[in-house]
């Protein structure tokens, strides 16, 4: 490995980690949830705990059809 490949690896790992961290937010925006901003803020501030990240994921995956 040369020096360029070694220095890019932490950037790639960080980018993938950020995407994984914000999966609940991404899902909420894709599903057009009414409370997507609340899910984003909840995910941003409390997602670092695994339990609350899972709660954010459940909220993001809730049905958008409220009939």
C-alpha positions as CSV (number, residue, x, y, z in Angstrom):
1,X,0.0,0.0,0.0
2,X,1.2,3.4,-0.7
3,X,0.7,6.5,1.5
4,X,-2.3,7.8,-0.4
5,X,-4.4,4.7,0.1
6,X,-3.6,4.7,3.9
7,X,-4.7,8.3,4.3
8,X,-8.0,7.9,2.4
9,X,-9.1,4.9,4.5
10,X,-10.1,6.9,7.6
11,X,-12.1,9.3,5.4
12,X,-14.0,6.4,3.8
13,X,-14.7,4.7,7.2
14,X,-15.9,8.0,8.7
15,X,-18.2,8.6,5.7
16,X,-19.7,5.1,6.0
17,X,-20.1,5.6,9.7
18,X,-22.0,8.8,9.3
19,X,-24.3,7.2,6.7
20,X,-25.0,4.3,9.1
21,X,-25.6,6.7,12.0
22,X,-28.2,8.7,10.0
23,X,-30.1,5.7,8.5
24,X,-33.2,6.6,10.6
25,X,-33.2,10.1,9.2
26,X,-32.6,9.0,5.7
27,X,-35.5,6.6,5.9
28,X,-37.8,9.2,7.4
29,X,-37.1,11.7,4.6
30,X,-37.5,9.0,1.9
31,X,-40.8,7.9,3.4
32,X,-41.9,11.5,3.7
33,X,-42.7,11.1,7.4
34,X,-44.7,14.0,8.9
35,X,-42.3,14.2,11.9
36,X,-39.1,13.8,9.9
37,X,-37.5,16.9,11.5
38,X,-38.2,15.5,14.9
39,X,-36.7,12.2,13.9
40,X,-33.6,14.0,12.6
41,X,-33.1,15.9,15.8
42,X,-33.7,12.8,17.9
43,X,-31.2,10.9,15.8
44,X,-28.7,13.7,15.8
45,X,-28.6,14.2,19.6
46,X,-29.5,10.8,21.0
47,X,-28.6,8.4,18.2
48,X,-25.2,7.6,19.7
49,X,-27.0,5.4,22.2
50,X,-27.9,2.1,20.5
51,X,-31.3,1.9,22.2
52,X,-32.4,5.4,21.2
53,X,-31.0,4.9,17.6
54,X,-33.2,1.8,17.3
55,X,-36.2,3.9,18.6
56,X,-35.4,6.5,15.9
57,X,-35.3,3.8,13.4
58,X,-38.7,2.4,14.5
59,X,-40.2,5.9,14.4
60,X,-38.8,6.4,10.8
61,X,-40.3,3.1,9.7
62,X,-43.8,3.7,11.1
63,X,-46.6,3.8,8.6
64,X,-47.2,7.1,7.0
65,X,-50.8,6.2,6.3
66,X,-52.9,7.3,9.3
67,X,-56.3,6.1,8.1
